Amino acid sequence: MNYRLDQKGNSLSILGFGCMRFPMKMGKIDMESTERLVMTAIREGVNYFDTAYIYPGSEAALGEILEKNGVRDRVNIATKLPHYLIKSREDMEKKFTEELRRLRTDHVDYYLMHMLTDTATWDRLCALGIKEWLAEKLASGAIRQVGFSYHGNTEMFCKLVDVYDWNFCMIQYNYMDEHSQAGRRGLHYAHEKGLPVMIMEPLRGGKLVSHLPEEAKRIFAEYPVRHTPAGWAFRWLWNQPEVTVVLSGMNSDDMLRENIKTASSVQVGELSEREEKMLQDVVKAINSKMKVGCTGCGYCMPCPKNVDIPGTFAAYNRRFSEGKFWALVDYAICTTLRENVTTPANCIGCGKCEKHCPQHIEIRARLKDAQKELEVPIYRFFRKVAKKITKF
């Protein structure tokens, strides 16, 4: 297993275990299979395990396994504060105490603000006393390092990096999202600020393995160097020294073994120019299924009416390349789970964005198309529920 250092000089396995997708059986976490996978991962050198308050049963399952096998001191636990459920400082304490109980531990090694969406949301938490609360937990050792996870555009990510003295951060990043979400620019910005960067969705929820178009499959199959699609995706990430840990929701023995093998052999800078070009060809094959030629460059931003243009187009494209579910999840995150709503409905048609778009996209028209496609009844229902829960 290869390792990279965090901000405090601790060695972290470059392969992290994402605990959102533990094996299931009869609607519940299959504890026998999960324990086997977790313990195999630990024996092979994986020492970073990522869970969250809202992952059903995940924290409790991980805590039970670590305690049963006496291996808590061999791993780093990362979990998350569900800030969207927080209305007071007392709520912070209540949720954190519950997490410690579930995890059967007295401290969390890496604690994240879960899906921190914008600076306004952080300001709301500051007004509730989050900085003072975190300072107390850091001083007592109950929390060892503080970070945030993020889905959204590059500009807002860079702003969030600067609002607090973070120890690390986590972003969605893969060869398809090189210039969307926080993107390569966000990755480098965080790295330059001294933040280790943890990566989620390296395979876009498995879509870069199980839902590739035929042309992309052909490119991989005909390339003389043979790796699986997953292997190529991980190697692309670990080729970059700015990447600290890549999470994988490993719910099968085969997946675990393959990822460990890759993580034990890969080296920074090992991909050749030809291999980089091959992956760019794969991206083109996938993008051929997309509706809008948006690269996520962000030149159209900021919108004077706060429309998240790159985020909307990324979700719209995902709708046609990968299906409805994850597209709607992305769209909800980038438009609704924020202090200030960023939907295309805000657009007043000023055209400022189109003047700066290097792809010459008819942004105003395409935003209307995206809104019509994505703001379906289930999205509107989710938006109403989210507003009631968060009171944003």
Protein Blocks (a to p, Z undefined) as FASTA:
>chain_A
ZZdddfkopacdfbdcdfklgcceehiacfklmmmmmmmmmmnopabdcddfklghklmm
mmmmmmmnopmmmpccdddddfklpcbfklmmmmmmmmmmmnopabdfbdcdehifbfkl
mmmmmmnopmmmmmmmmmnomambdcdddeddfklmmmmmmmpccfbdcddddfklmmgc
jbjmlmmmmmmnopacddehklgnolmmmmccfklmmmmmmpmbdcdfklmmmmmmmmpm
kbmbdcdddfbfklmmmmmmmmmmgcghkacfklmmmmmmmmmmmmmmpmbfcehlommp
ccfklpafklmmmmmmmmmmnojklmmmmmmmmmmmpfbdcbfklpgolommmmmmmnlp
afklmmmmmmmmmmgfklmmmmmmmmmmnoZZ
